[in-house]
């Protein structure tokens, strides 16, 4: 698609706040004070209400002054993202919410990639991780020895499973590279607004599309672009050669704000 590229650079300034937290006693307990709520205690100790309820066998959020709450059994583990994982499925596995996972790990989006590691804080986390860990196969009982055919079938199944795991790991790793990224719109003079693969950007101004060199990134690939998000490689351009991409934005001002920058991208599939 014919387009004009904007190359003015800008600088983004990010600001972050902080939340003060009260300290638990050295014994890992907290004595409820007058006016306390479970929500307030959870916020002050950087844990969730569900964690407090699980750690103290509470069936409701009702608490009383001078009641002692246990904080020491709230565990923190690290979850390594597997292919097919989402923040929702991870949260379901450990009994926590997506927002809690994002808060604990400073995440600003729901996008995750295989191999990433996230902190999970929950009273049940250690038990869940243990339950989900692979269990060693028990040796065949002496009174029921495996036949030669059964052993061959088991060996074949294990080999097939290992090959499948290796293929999944290779696919999950993706292809990462650093590229020079510019931005374009569909509103320039002479622009058709339709990409090389037929996407009408004027009718879909919020579509996340990038122009690529098909010899480097195949058209149709899903690509995660640092600072832009997940997009589809659906367009090409005369100036887009080698490690260059062009990100589609909805307005001229957004294109100017993007400018020209070096970004890291990952080809998901």
Steps between C-alpha positions, in 0.01 A plus 500: 500500500637842409567700815711775655727423794538738794845513659469757777616351830339561837577412858245340731511581870361243735417561863433250770352527847545283803284356771623499857466172686489431871740237626390171645643389830812283502280199574312544172171596666289815516266606780182659368452860616175690546382626163699241302345321207633197318543716190703759691727234654551336161598833344742585782676164477497476120293182489150421378182453701476142374854432620412623848180292504684187382785548747256541791218264395252789484165444332409871491671839516372565853780562753512630860735724703781306674454207259836358392548438128769272364718649224792257505331225296449724196754369250661650194599275211610558142287374211669448163260565212435200276361497147125551521513680837303820555487724805146372555602132491798568729272683743249214494777248572624685809170645615594865442370770267648639181525845658698357794751334267538825304548699822760259644702502177453858381313394185309751289338254257361146499747378236738224614768298323636148561807512725396811694502465879240653732488530879191344655410571863243271654459274798416217261775568245757258635241223523372571146851497358578173672178346376571607143863383498578189294476183706756227450357180360483218752696188416285209374387269776692178523189289462402684175815526284470685169517297182760585236225642277367720780850631572551583131166681485582699814845593363341613172244712686768663715714574192202652317414713804861621524508593130170685534634691801815599310292620203273700732801663665645595162166647387449680832841665490397705194736722304618819667695783344563871529364708212470862397134602525317793341127575486243570230130577458239420237404865451787630290442643150487218248477226764245231421459401863518132408800288600689253284289219648167678451437654843299823469666725757261791440213278606704353787696794649571312823649195325855419610688443176866526407670518163793260465754359261342159423844344455569576869149473653240300301174680424224383731733450799395612845770728637542660843651846464655671801302815579223414251361160599399193304449565131458320169760523223247597232671766291818577305675818392762610249729627778437207732798273434692273735462569872250783450132518588229762467226507765152616406346775714167675465611863471781723375570624853540143625742429216703810591502397866631156404782642288788268416626263767676169557269240655514133587246277326404135542340300221243291688389283207 
